[in-house]
Amino acid sequence: MVRDSTPSSVLFVILAIVSIILIIIPDSVKHEIGTTLGPIFFFPASRALALVENVSSVLLDNRILRSRLVDQSVDRARLFELETQNRRLREMIGLKQASPYEMIPGLVIMRPGYFGSEYLVIDAGEDAGLERGQGVLSIDGLVGTVIDVEPQQALIRTLLSNDSRVSVLITRTKAGGILNSNATGWFTINDIPIEVSVEVGDTVVTSGLGGVFPPGIPVGIIAGTDSDERLLVHRLRVSPAVRFSHVREVFVIAKNLPGLHGATDSEEADY
């Protein structure tokens, strides 16, 4: 089948005529025609270009605003951290001033171990007067014991360690016992006589026996009770007063002070 070439021929003739006319007409007429018809033919392209430029400008502004928002979020986080640290430091200063014992401040710089809470390393050591066997506390309560000392840092064994033993008493009844860790983030007391009244919510503090820890330092709150009728004792579950994974600032209690004599360097017990 032969295609009909008439439309193509007509279009070619028209374009040829238009080209000849554009060649022979004066330049002034060409300029006037271009000025009149140019905006008509190029308006869609100019609008598309303007739209692209506007979209690019919006995207750039959006990136700038997101960057500023991130910067402001970081600044707010830093301000919150500074305010929190400032509050903790004020509380620690108040604790130190209220304590009758000499206390040496330290900052946690490392959390060795799998869970990062059974042991802490602080930035104070022999040069600051630290010794093995000294008690360690925070603004929330008892933290643990110094078990190794270097010139400028010390290793702290927290109450979460299975090796920790602390002589404690229940403030409401003054009944005493030994606090143990069960390696799950909770403490247990298994030697309170069964005739002693114990209740969920009772506060547990250090007894002061053994000379390592002063009496009355918060240790935790009784969260559960069970009685062993065979051994005639209570088995208590104690929620820690200290969030060990959040401890940052601590105080080490000097041993060579009145009321704290008799402390030993033994690592078998923290009494």
Secondary structure as UniProt FT lines:
FT   HELIX           6..24
FT   HELIX           27..98
FT   STRAND          103..110
FT   STRAND          119..122
FT   HELIX           126..128
FT   TURN            132..133
FT   STRAND          135..137
FT   STRAND          142..150
FT   TURN            151..152
FT   STRAND          153..158
FT   TURN            159..160
FT   TURN            162..163
FT   STRAND          165..170
FT   TURN            171..173
FT   STRAND          176..181
FT   STRAND          187..193
FT   TURN            194..195
FT   TURN            200..201
FT   STRAND          203..206
FT   TURN            209..210
FT   TURN            215..216
FT   STRAND          218..228
FT   TURN            229..232
FT   STRAND          233..240
FT   HELIX           244..246
FT   STRAND          249..253
FT   TURN            258..259
FT   TURN            261..262
//
